[in-house]
Amino acid sequence: MSPNLRCAWLVVVVLLMLGLAACAPAPTPAAPTPPPPPEEKVTVNWAVIAGFYTDWAEEVTREFEEETGIDVNIVNIDFAQLYEKEVLEMVGKTGAYDVITIESGWKGEWASAGYLLPLDDYIAASDPAEIQFEDIAPALIEIANTWEGKVYGLPYYTYTQGMFYRCDLFEDEGEKAAFEAEYGYPLAVPTTWEQHADIAEFFTRKAGDTLKGEVLDHDFYGVGLMAGRFPHIQDEIAGILWGWGGDFINDDGTPGVDDEIGIKATKFYVEELLPHAPPGALTSAYDEVVAQMRQGLIAMTASFYLDQWPNIVNTEKEIPGARMCAAAAPGGHGYIGAFSLGIAADSKHPDEAWEFVKFLSSPEAQRKFALGGGTTCRMSILTDPEVVAHRDVAGHYPALAEVFDYNKDFMSNFFLVNVGGKIYDEETVWYSAAAAGEYTPEEAMANLAEAIERICGGPCKIYR
């Protein structure tokens, strides 16, 4: 074949190949890599006492959700059912709650039973500025936070007791003169329980009597009491018992409630205070006492939860001329404690739960919480003049700071046993039975002492 012909054939072959290639289907493009599945959003379930304090915490919680992307499901539970509902879920290891609200008396029981995660490793891995452990009121450190050397909760709210009183009544010149003439000493904020009883008696009036020079159109009472069968009557009596040097449990683990001081404190409550309280006292808890003050029915409280200030101060709006004040309870003692945030051992999201615990107990969140009406456990906020200037929400802060300072070295044995929740329930039963007259104070305290021994299996073990 001649060279020219060979070249012609090669050209034809090349053109045919190019034509075939042009007619072939286009190659299938590689499938794109699918995006990773969206990360599942975490929801942390928080079991908490229902009430206005939690309403204020909820707003701060929404900030946490926006900052972290973690949802918080707030499970509101009435305080009377909180212990039982939390225990049922933790015993059953259902994982229903991630963040647990711990009342100070329950901490030892739940930590010993393994219901709570120790927080020490989380705290060690966190920025100290986020925790500021040293800023928590010293009186609460062991009561609310620690058990056998480990930290199980961070307090976010305190209900520590002092007392409330109508300072317009205590400062009225006519009332002051009448009181001193009758009792032989000046009318002032009581520093002993005997003075408190005198003042309660003095201010108890009938309709038609005068109060601050005005004729009353209703009966008026010297003191409001939480004497109903609710978990508050024992807190009132604790202030008397501790103020006189007694305790629910002695240093040797035996019950102290049926000792001389234990019986004396109960009798004093029943015989010296209760007669000067409204008839509804036997069905009253703290809400009812606040209502009695706001209705112009009582002059003062006994040992009472200072966190109720934002409610009780409204007396000034509802009773013409009324002014409310807060003070330490007589003797400086009242029930001391806090609601702390802990992590359930069966939590499905412990790391996210810790982030929430750390956030809500942090100085920044606590300041916002305080300005919303919550009662903080942080001394820097309790003593901050800018915060205290907001009297409608923080008018009780100076009194609370005083109570914490007075009690910084005090520790009841009640907080050092690991069955505090069970004992607390029995206290409700037997103190309210004494108040209602179902048993004498001696009989009721004998029954309470027997219940304490039964719960502890003999003398209670004191965990120091």
C-alpha positions in Angstrom: 0.0 0.0 0.0 1.4 3.4 -0.9 2.2 5.8 1.9 -0.5 8.2 0.7 -3.2 5.5 0.8 -2.0 4.3 4.3 -2.3 7.8 5.7 -5.8 8.1 4.2 -6.9 5.0 5.9 -5.5 6.1 9.2 -7.4 9.4 8.9 -10.6 7.4 8.3 -10.0 5.2 11.3 -9.3 8.1 13.6 -12.4 9.9 12.4 -14.6 6.8 13.0 -13.2 6.5 16.5 -13.9 10.1 17.3 -17.4 9.7 15.9 -18.1 6.7 18.0 -16.8 8.4 21.1 -19.1 11.3 20.4 -22.1 9.1 20.2 -21.3 7.2 23.4 -23.3 8.1 26.5 -21.7 10.6 28.9 -20.1 8.9 31.9 -22.2 8.9 35.1 -20.9 11.5 37.6 -19.8 10.3 41.0 -22.6 10.5 43.6 -22.0 13.4 46.0 -21.0 12.5 49.6 -24.2 12.8 51.8 -24.0 15.3 54.6 -23.6 14.0 58.1 -26.9 13.4 60.0 -27.9 16.4 62.1 -26.7 16.1 65.7 -29.5 15.0 68.0 -30.6 17.9 70.3 -30.1 17.1 74.0 -32.8 17.8 76.5 -31.9 17.9 80.2 -34.8 17.1 82.6 -34.8 19.2 85.8 -37.0 18.1 88.7 -37.6 21.2 90.8 -39.9 22.6 93.5 -42.9 24.5 91.9 -43.3 28.1 92.9 -42.4 31.7 92.1 -38.7 31.0 92.7 -38.7 28.5 89.9 -40.6 31.0 87.7 -37.7 33.4 88.1 -35.1 30.7 87.5 -36.9 29.7 84.2 -36.1 33.0 82.6 -32.4 32.6 83.4 -32.6 29.0 82.1 -33.8 30.2 78.7 -30.5 32.1 78.4 -28.7 28.9 79.0 -30.6 27.2 76.2 -29.8 30.0 73.7 -26.1 29.9 74.6 -25.6 26.2 74.6 -28.3 24.7 72.3 -29.2 22.3 75.2 -32.9 22.3 76.0 -34.0 22.2 79.7 -37.3 20.6 80.5 -38.4 22.0 83.9 -40.5 19.5 85.8 -42.4 21.5 88.5 -43.3 19.4 91.6 -45.0 20.6 94.8 -42.5 20.5 97.7 -44.7 18.1 99.7 -44.2 15.5 96.8 -40.7 16.4 95.7 -38.8 14.0 97.9 -41.0 11.0 97.1 -41.1 11.6 93.3 -37.4 12.1 93.0 -36.6 9.1 95.1 -39.0 6.8 93.2 -37.3 7.7 89.9 -33.8 7.3 91.3 -34.5 4.0 93.0 -36.0 2.7 89.8 -33.0 4.0 87.8 -35.5 5.3 85.2 -33.3 8.2 84.1 -36.4 10.4 84.2 -34.5 13.3 85.7 -31.0 14.5 84.9 -30.8 17.4 87.3 -32.1 16.8 90.8 -33.2 19.4 93.3 -31.7 18.4 96.7 -33.0 19.8 100.0 -30.2 20.0 102.5 -31.6 17.2 104.7 -31.8 14.8 101.8 -28.2 15.1 100.6 -26.6 12.6 102.9 -29.3 9.9 102.3 -29.1 10.2 98.5 -25.3 10.4 98.3 -24.9 7.4 100.6 -27.4 5.4 98.4 -25.5 6.2 95.2 -28.3 8.2 93.7 -26.1 11.2 93.0 -23.0 11.7 91.0 -20.0 13.3 92.8 -19.2 16.7 91.1 -15.6 16.9 92.2 -14.1 15.9 88.8 -16.4 18.3 87.0 -15.4 21.1 89.3 -11.7 20.4 88.9 -12.0 20.5 85.1 -13.9 23.8 85.2 -12.7 27.4 85.3 -12.6 28.4 89.0 -14.2 31.7 88.0 -17.3 29.9 86.9 -17.7 28.1 90.2 -16.3 30.5 92.9 -17.0 28.0 95.6 -15.6 30.3 98.3 -18.4 32.8 97.5 -21.1 30.4 98.7 -22.3 31.3 102.3 -20.0 29.3 104.7 -23.0 28.2 106.7 -24.2 26.3 103.6 -21.0 24.7 102.4 -21.3 21.4 104.3 -25.1 21.6 104.9 -26.0 21.9 101.2 -23.0 20.8 99.2 -20.7 18.1 100.6 -21.0 14.6 102.0 -18.0 12.7 103.4 -15.6 14.9 101.6 -17.2 15.0 98.2 -19.3 17.6 96.6 -22.8 16.4 95.4 -24.6 19.7 94.7 -24.2 23.4 94.1 -26.8 25.6 95.8 -28.8 27.9 93.7 -31.5 29.0 96.1 -31.8 29.4 99.9 -34.9 29.3 102.0 -33.0 29.9 105.3 -35.2 31.3 108.0 -35.3 34.6 109.9 -38.5 36.4 110.7 -40.8 39.1 109.2 -42.6 41.8 111.2 -44.7 44.9 110.8 -42.1 47.5 111.6 -44.8 50.2 111.5 -46.4 48.5 114.5 -43.1 48.0 116.4 -42.2 51.7 115.9 -45.6 53.2 116.8 -45.1 55.4 119.8 -48.5 54.5 121.3 -47.8 50.7 121.0 -44.3 51.1 122.3 -45.5 52.9 125.4 -48.3 50.4 126.0 -45.9 47.5 125.7 -43.3 48.8 128.0 -45.9 49.6 130.6 -47.2 46.1 130.5 -44.0 44.0 130.1 -41.4 46.3 131.7 -39.0 46.5 128.8 -39.0 48.3 125.4 -40.8 47.0 122.4 -38.2 45.9 119.8 -37.3 43.1 117.5 -37.2 40.1 119.8 -33.8 38.5 120.6 -35.2 35.7 122.7 -38.1 33.4 122.2 -39.6 34.6 125.6 -39.7 38.1 124.2 -41.2 36.8 121.0 -44.0 35.2 123.0 -44.6 38.5 124.9 -44.9 40.4 121.7 -47.2 37.8 120.2 -49.5 38.1 123.3 -49.3 41.9 123.3 -50.4 42.3 119.7 -53.3 39.8 119.9 -56.5 42.0 119.8 -60.2 41.6 119.4 -62.4 43.4 117.0 -63.3 46.8 118.6 -59.8 47.1 120.2 -57.4 49.6 118.8 -54.2 49.1 116.9 -52.0 52.1 116.2 -54.8 54.2 117.5 -57.4 52.8 115.0 -60.4 50.7 116.0 -60.1 47.2 114.6 -63.1 45.8 112.6 -61.6 42.3 112.8 -59.6 40.1 115.2 -55.9 40.7 115.0 -53.2 38.2 116.0 -49.6 38.5 117.3 -48.0 35.8 115.2 -48.6 33.7 112.1 -47.6 30.0 112.4 -47.2 27.2 109.9 -48.8 24.7 112.3 -50.5 22.5 109.7 -49.5 19.0 108.7 -46.9 20.2 106.2 -43.2 19.9 106.1 -42.7 23.3 107.7 -43.8 23.1 111.3 -40.5 21.3 112.2 -38.6 24.1 110.6 -40.3 26.7 112.9 -39.6 24.6 115.9 -36.0 24.0 114.8 -35.3 27.7 115.5 -36.5 27.4 119.1 -34.8 24.0 119.7 -31.4 25.1 118.3 -31.6 28.5 119.9 -31.9 26.8 123.3 -29.0 24.5 122.6 -31.0 21.4 121.7 -31.0 19.3 118.6 -33.2 16.7 116.9 -30.4 14.2 117.3 -27.8 14.2 120.1 -24.0 13.9 119.5 -24.2 10.2 120.5 -26.8 9.5 117.9 -29.8 9.2 120.3 -32.9 11.3 119.7 -32.8 14.7 121.2 -36.5 15.5 120.6 -37.7 13.9 123.9 -34.9 15.4 126.0 -35.7 18.2 128.3 -34.9 20.9 125.8 -36.7 19.0 123.0 -39.9 18.8 125.0 -39.6 22.4 126.3 -39.3 23.7 122.7 -42.4 21.8 121.6 -44.4 22.9 124.6 -43.4 26.5 124.1 -44.6 26.4 120.5 -47.9 24.8 121.4 -48.6 26.7 124.6 -46.9 30.1 124.2 -47.1 30.9 120.5 -50.1 29.0 119.0 -52.7 30.7 121.2 -51.8 34.0 119.6 -52.0 32.8 116.0 -55.1 32.9 113.7 -57.5 29.9 114.0 -56.3 28.8 110.6 -52.8 28.1 111.9 -53.5 24.4 112.2 -54.1 24.2 108.4 -51.4 26.7 107.4 -48.2 26.4 105.5 -46.0 29.3 104.4 -48.4 30.6 101.7 -51.2 30.9 104.3 -48.9 32.9 106.7 -47.9 35.3 103.9 -51.6 35.7 103.1 -52.4 36.4 106.7 -49.8 39.2 106.8 -51.1 40.7 103.5 -54.6 40.6 104.8 -53.6 42.6 107.9 -54.2 39.8 110.3 -50.8 39.3 112.0 -48.0 41.4 113.5 -45.1 39.0 112.8 -44.0 35.5 112.0 -42.0 33.0 114.0 -39.0 31.5 112.3 -39.9 31.9 108.7 -38.4 31.5 105.2 -36.7 34.7 104.2 -37.1 33.9 100.5 -40.7 34.9 100.9 -39.8 38.6 101.1 -40.9 39.4 97.5 -44.4 38.1 98.4 -44.8 39.4 101.9 -43.5 42.9 101.1 -46.7 43.4 99.1 -48.4 43.9 102.5 -47.2 47.5 102.1 -49.4 47.9 99.0 -52.5 46.2 100.5 -52.6 47.5 104.1 -52.5 51.3 104.4 -49.6 52.5 106.5 -48.0 49.0 106.7 -44.2 48.7 106.5 -42.5 45.3 106.4 -39.1 44.4 107.9 -36.9 41.3 108.0 -34.6 40.3 110.9 -32.8 37.2 112.3 -35.1 35.0 114.3 -34.8 35.2 118.1 -31.5 33.6 119.2 -30.0 33.9 115.7 -31.1 30.4 114.7 -33.7 29.3 112.2 -33.8 26.4 109.9 -30.8 26.8 107.6 -30.6 25.2 104.2 -30.8 25.5 100.4 -32.0 23.8 97.3 -29.0 22.5 95.5 -28.6 21.2 92.0 -27.2 17.7 91.7 -26.9 15.2 88.9 -28.8 11.9 89.1 -26.5 8.8 88.9 -28.8 7.4 86.2 -28.8 10.6 84.1 -28.7 10.0 80.4 -26.9 13.2 79.8 -24.6 13.9 82.8 -22.2 16.2 80.9 -25.0 18.4 79.7 -26.6 18.3 83.1 -23.3 19.5 84.6 -23.2 22.5 82.2 -26.7 23.5 83.4 -25.8 23.0 87.1 -22.6 25.1 86.6 -24.5 27.8 84.7 -27.5 28.3 87.1 -25.3 28.4 90.2 -22.7 30.7 88.6 -22.2 34.3 89.9 -23.5 35.8 86.7 -26.7 33.7 86.6 -27.2 34.1 90.3 -27.1 37.9 90.1 -29.8 37.9 87.4 -31.8 35.3 89.5 -31.5 37.6 92.5 -32.7 40.7 90.6 -35.7 38.7 89.4 -36.7 37.8 92.9 -34.7 34.6 93.7 -32.8 34.3 97.0 -29.2 33.6 96.3 -26.6 31.7 98.3 -23.7 33.8 97.2 -22.4 36.3 99.8 -21.0 38.7 97.2 -24.6 39.2 95.9 -26.3 39.2 99.3 -24.0 42.1 100.3 -23.9 44.0 97.0 -25.3 47.5 97.6 -26.6 47.7 94.0 -28.6 44.5 94.5 -29.8 45.3 98.0 -31.1 48.7 96.7 -33.8 46.7 94.9 -35.8 46.5 98.1 -38.8 44.9 96.4 -36.8 41.7 95.7 -33.8 42.0 98.1 -35.1 43.8 101.2 -34.4 40.6 103.2 -30.8 40.3 102.1 -29.1 42.1 105.0 -31.0 39.9 107.5 -30.1 36.8 105.5 -26.4 37.8 105.5 -26.6 38.3 109.2 -28.1 34.9 109.8 -25.4 33.2 107.6 -22.7 35.0 109.5 -24.1 34.0 112.9 -24.4 30.4 111.8 -21.2 29.9 109.9 -19.9 27.5 112.4 -23.2 25.8 113.3 -24.1 22.3 112.1 -27.1 20.4 113.4 -26.6 16.6 113.6 -29.7 16.3 111.5 -27.6 17.3 108.5 -25.0 14.7 109.4 -27.1 11.5 109.2 -27.9 9.6 106.0 -31.6 9.2 106.7 -32.6 12.9 107.0 -35.4 12.7 104.5 -37.2 9.9 106.4 -36.7 11.6 109.8 -38.0 14.9 108.3 -41.3 13.2 107.3 -41.8 11.8 110.8 -41.2 15.3 112.3 -44.0 16.6 110.2 -46.4 14.0 111.6 -45.5 14.3 115.3 -45.0 18.1 115.6 -48.3 18.8 113.8 -50.0 16.2 116.1 -48.8 18.1 119.1 -50.0 21.4 117.7 -53.4 19.9 116.9 -53.8 18.6 120.5 -53.9 15.0 119.2 -51.1 14.2 121.6 -49.4 16.1 124.4 -46.0 17.5 123.6 -44.5 14.8 125.8 -46.4 12.0 124.0 -45.7 13.4 120.5 -41.9 13.7 121.2 -41.8 10.2 122.7 -43.4 8.9 119.4 -41.0 11.0 117.3 -38.0 9.7 119.3 -39.2 6.1 118.7 -39.6 6.8 115.0 -36.0 8.2 114.8 -34.6 5.1 116.5 -36.5 2.8 114.2 -35.3 4.6 111.1 -31.7 4.6 112.3 -31.9 1.0 113.6 -30.8 2.3 117.1 -28.6 5.3 117.6 -28.1 7.2 114.4 -24.7 7.2 112.8 -23.3 10.8 112.7 -21.1 11.3 109.6 -18.6 13.9 110.7 
